[in-house]
Amino acid sequence: MSSVSVSQFFNFCNIRITNQESEISSKKFVLGMHSDNRHCPHCSHCGTKMQKIHSTRERYVRDLSLSEKKVFIHLRYFQLFCPQCHRYRVEKFDFLEPSNRYTFRFARYVHSLCKLMTVKEVSEHLDLDWKTVKNIDKHFLEEEFGDTIYDGLSILMIDEISIKKRKKYLTVIVDYATGRIVWMGKDHWASTLDSFFEKMTDEQRKAIKAVALDMWDPYIKSVRQNCPNAKIVFDLFHVVKQFNRAMNTVRNREYRNAKKEHKKVIKGSRYILLKGKRKLNQNEKQHLKELIEINKNISTTYILKDLLKELWKYKYLACAKKALAEWTRIAKESGIPEMIYYARRLNKYSYGIINHCKYQINSGKIEGTNNTLKVIKRSAYGYLDPNYFILKCKQAFPGK
Ligand SMILES: [Zn+2]
């Protein structure tokens, strides 16, 4: 064993290093430590000085690695009587929690890795149980993001994300101005949102000027009840997403009824119809042209989609109302059942489309948040522990 000391790497307070053990072939490095008896031990619970030793204990504590070796501290410590707590307590150390099997600095390192890697990757990298990795990261996240901060909110974006293979939902509330995830809660009902608004003061609720939403009645109901001054705005991203579903139903029916030679044109066109015109390559543009030529209903639906997007470009109320009425007329006259149904739906929710004139919500912002949340979800956090998933989402959107 080398005579060069490693103590400089372990400059913890009130500690004496007693020995070090490491075999060349082993991947472990064990450092023996005990409390420096020149210092009076303090209670790990209340910090009071203690004197009467009850017993000596020992445990192994994981610390930061040295070179490729995993470092364990073999810690011997006292249990003493605390005059303040009136019971036996273990002595306090500045480098670890009394109940943990890792040092503070090791925990901070795990947390910093979790910002860059998945729990599984960190677990494999450090050769540490994944539950320990998750619990360490969750502990830090709770300190940083556990509280809901209601101050300064004026425009909210409310969305939902499905977890556990679409059987369960989480509601997400974002501060539109900063992009910060303010709150996330289980389910997607009016009562879900109520539980968020209930904790706000009257002043904070009155300060909410607008809320961007999907056309989802439970959310609408809760916003109307809780935010007396809020205008409800339906954003383009969610409306088009719903329209795409209707468009796909039209396409599927047209495929079933099509002549054999037309079937091959309709087949595989779903993606082309969903994608923006500008994003299509030459082959896709040609495919779209053929599709529009051979099928009137698909062609009409496609035009209606383009016109629908235009509705969000108006800045004057009267113009927006007129354009919406025109859209509804074309949709109804098309005779396509899905378009007639959709026109009725848009009329029911027309107030939220018109409100967009006053509150120009950037749909890309909503789409961006939505996509990032899906990426976090795919990292498997959500399936294991919804509370941890919520904290990871809040960490990903801390706000500017
Ligand atoms: Zn105490």
Residues whose N, C-alpha, C, O or C-beta is under 5 A from the ligand:
A	BS01	ZN	C43 H45 C46 G47 T48 C82 Q84 C85
